[in-house]
Amino acid sequence: MKLLVTGGAGYVGSVCAARLIESGHEVVVLDDLSTGHADAVPSGARFVEGDINEVIGSVLAEGFDGVLHFAAKSLVGESMVDPAKYWQGNVVTSLRLLDAMREHGTPRLVFSSTAATYGEPEEVPIAESAPTRPTNTYGATKLAIDHAITSYAAAHGLAAVSLRYFNVAGAHGPVGERHAVETHLIPLVLQVALGQREQIQIYGEDWPTEDGTCVRDYIHVTDLADAHLLSLEHAVAGEHRIYNLGNGTGFSVKQVIDTCREVTGHPIPAVIAPRRAGDPAVLVASSERARTDLGWKPERADLTGIVRDAWEFTRSRQEA
């Protein structure tokens, strides 16, 4: 298939583009490089640098079998202080993409959504039937896009899949996580091991969990990319299917830090800080629907392996 990957110079998008090429697909990456990196675009892809809002029509006019849509603003804190940036950058941009797909007859869409659409869960693990009550603007914009996709699928025959996931980690060969503003736990902990920060903060140790720290779901970025490939194959015209993706279990903050200590051989000092408002004790996604419908299961769910891949990538970037 000939496929367009929006945001394909970012972390997850670039890994997905690489996996598509490895699977024999023709790939075009569209990215404005506002947060992505040109050198993350796989060598087998054609790269178009540009703003989706300005060039999506001319790009899709070439004719594509599908779009994988990763381009988005994704900082939760920023979304709360600058909501316009997120409603414009996520929702308005996605509506323009949907309109361009309809105009040019692009039949398939796989959307990179988020489990932030659920907000604080009533039950864990979180199933797709859980109420969607996002607690931040970022999650609200992603949920709005999901609603729009549902409407376009029903009205225009679009075959669409949304994938909702929490914490992506690890690396796929030479492609890994490197954000200008880092908010994710594993790379932050690895920054301590590299000497880029003095210590890591643990936000509360009195949570109702086994070791008192928050528990989160981590999924290897290659497993995540593979789910996108399977979604392309299983998308059905006129339907919008939504799947949660997780590794089947959760890991606590202390478990993550201890694993990073083991992998890096660094003591990684940690300090206890007050709880952050709005942090749930446990966030773990159920992936049963994806396992049943897509035949997907995480092959790299071991935390040590996830951290080791992230560490090897992080060290390679420092040495480069």
N, C-alpha and C positions, 0 to 999 in steps of 0.2 A: 504493500500500500504506500501511497504518497501521503505523508503526514506533516502537519504543521505543529510545532511545539512552541507555544508562546511562553516567554519566561525561560527559555531553554539555556540561558547563560547563568541561571541561578543554580542553587544546590540540587534540589530534587529534579528540576527540569532538565539539567544537563546530564544527570545520571540516567533519567528516563530516555533522553535522546540517544545516549550511548547504547542502552539496551535495545532500543528500536533498531539502530544500525546493526548491532550484533545479530539481530533476528532477521535481517535482510530487508528491512523497510527503507524507502527513500525518505529522508528527513530534511525539512527546512526549519531552522530555528529563527524566531523573531523575538528580539529583546532590545530594550532601549538602553541597557547597561546602567540603569540608575542604581541598581543593587547587584546586578550580575557581573560576571567577568568574561571577557571575550575569550580568554584562554581556556575557559571551562567548556566551551562549545566543542563537541567531539569533531575530530578532523574529517570524518565522513559526512558531516552535515553541511548544508549550505546555510550561511549566516546572513540574515537580513537585520541590520541595525536600524531601529526606528520605533516610533511611538505607535502602538496599536491603533489608537484613535485616528491617526492620520494615514496609515498605510494598509490597514487590514483589508480593505476592499480590493486594492490593487494586487495584494499578495494572493488572496483567495481566488482572484480571477484566473489564476494559472490553472486551477482545478486541483482539488485535494480529496482524498478519501476520508479524511478525518482531521480533527484538531484535538490536541491535548493542551489544556489551558492551565498554565501555572502562574502566569504573570499576575502579580497582586502586591498590594501593600500588606504587611503582615506583622507589624509590631503592635502588640496589644496596648501597651502604655501610650504610645503615640496616637493610637486610634481614639483614645479617650480625650486627648487634649487638642487634637486636630481632626475632628470627625469628617469635615468636608473633604480632606485629602483621601479618606477611605471610601466615602460614598461616591466620589468622583472616580478615584483610581481603581476601585474594585467593581462597583455596581454599574456605573455609567459605561466604563470600558467594556465590561462583559456584555451589556446590552448591545453595544456597537458590534461586538464580535458575533453575537447571535444573529443580528440583522444581516451582517455580511455573509454569514454562513447560509442563511435562508436565500439571500439574493443570488448566491453563486452555486447553490445546490450541494453544499458540503454536508454529507449525510450523517457523520458521527462526531460525537463530542465526549471526551473524558475530562471531567472537571476536578481540579485539585481543591477539594473542600476541606473542612476541618471539624474535629469533634468539639471545637469551641462553640459550634451551633447549639449544643445541648445545654451549656451553662452548668450549673451545679446539679449533678444527677440525683435522682431519687433512689436509683438502684445501681449497683455495680456487680458485674461488668455492664457497660452501657450498650443496649441494643438499639437498632434503628427505629424501633417503635417508641423510644423514650421521648418525653416532651422536649421540644426545642425552645429553650428560654435563655438565649445568650446573655452573658453578663457584661459584655464589652462591645464596643462598636465594631471591632474587627469581626467577631463572631456574627454580629447582626448583619454585616454586609455580605458575608459568605452565605448566610441563610437566605437573604434576599435573592442572591444569584441562584441558589437552588430552586427557589419558588419560580423564578423567571424561566429557568430551564424546563421545569415541569410544564409550564404553559406552552412554551415553544414546541416541546416534544408532542404534546397533545394536538396542537393546532397545525403544525407544519410537518409532522412525521419524522422529526429529528430522533435519531437513536442516541440516547445520552446516558452516561453513568457519572455519578458523583462519588468520590472516595473521601471519607472522613477519617482522619487519623490525628493522633496526638504528637508525640515526640519522635522525630526522625533523627537517626544517628548513624554513625559508621561512615564508610567511604567505599567508593567503587573504583578500585585501582587509583588512578591519579586524580580522581574527582572527589572532593569532600566538602565539608562545611566550613565556610569562611565568610562570615558576615561582618560588615563594617561596624554594626552595632550588635554585639552578641548578647543574647538573652537565654540561650539554652544551656542546661546544666552541664552536660558532658564536655563541650568545648570550653566552658568557663573553668571547670575543674582542671582540664588539661593545660589551660593557660597558667595555672599555679605551678604545675609540674615544669613548665617551660621557663618559669621565672618572670612571666609577664604580669602577674599579680601576686600579692603576698599571701593571700588566703582565700578560702571560699566560705561564703556565708550559708548557714543552714537556718531557714526561716521557721523556727519553732521545733522543739523536740518533745512536745507534749500532745501530739496528735493521737487519735485513737487507732494507732497502727501497731504492728508488732514491735518496732524499735522507736516509736514516737515521732518519726519523720514522715513526711508526705510520700505517698506511693504513686508512681506514674508509669504509664505504658510507654515502652520504647520499641521502635520498629527499625530494622536495618534498612537503609536507603535502597539497597538492591532488591530486597523483598518488596518494598513499596513500588519500585519501578516495574517489577514483574506483574504486580496487580494491575497497573495501568495497561500493560500489554494484553492481559487476559480480558480486561474490560472492553477493549476495542473489539476483541473477537466475539464477545457475548452481548454487545449492545444490540438492542432490538428497535426497529423503526417504530416511532410513535410512543415509545416508553422512556421514562426517566427512572433509572434504578439507582438506589443509594445504598452504599456499603460502608460499614465501619471496618477499619483495619487496625489490628493490634497484634502483639506477639503472643497473646494467650495468657499472659500473667503481667504482674507489675513489679517494679523494683523501687525500693525506698531511696531517699536521698542519701542516707548513710551507706546503703549497699552500693550505690553508684560511686561514691567517693572511695569506699574501700576497694572496689574493683579497679578504679583508676590508680590507686596507690600500688596495688599488686602488679598491674600492667606496666606502669612507668617506673616503679622502683623509687618513687619520690614520696616523702612523708605527707605532703599536701595538707598543710595546716587548715583546720576548719574552726569557725567560731559560730556560736549560736546567736541568732538575731531574733527579734520579735516576729511573730506570725505576720504574714501579709494579708490584708483584708481581701476576702473573696477567694482565698485559696481553699479548695476542697481537700479533705484528707486523702481521698483515693480517687484517681481517675484511671480507669482501665476500660478499654473497648472490647466488646464481644465481636468476633469475626466469623461467627457461625454462618451467617448468610453468605459471606464471600466464599467461605469454604464450600458451601453447598452449591451455590449458583455458578461460581467462577472456577471452582477446583483449585482455589488458591490456599496456600498455607505458608507461614513464615518458615524459611529454611535456615535462617541465621538468627534465631531467637536468643541465643546464649549471650548474656551480658558481657562476659569476658571477650568474646569474639567481636562484638560490636565496638567495645572500647578499644580493643587492639587495632582494629581497622582505622578508627578515628585517630588514634595516637600515631600510627605509621604515617597517615596523611599529614597530620599536623607537624610532625618532625620533618617530613620531606619538604614542606613549605618553608620551614625555618632555615633549612640547609640550602635551599635553592638560591 
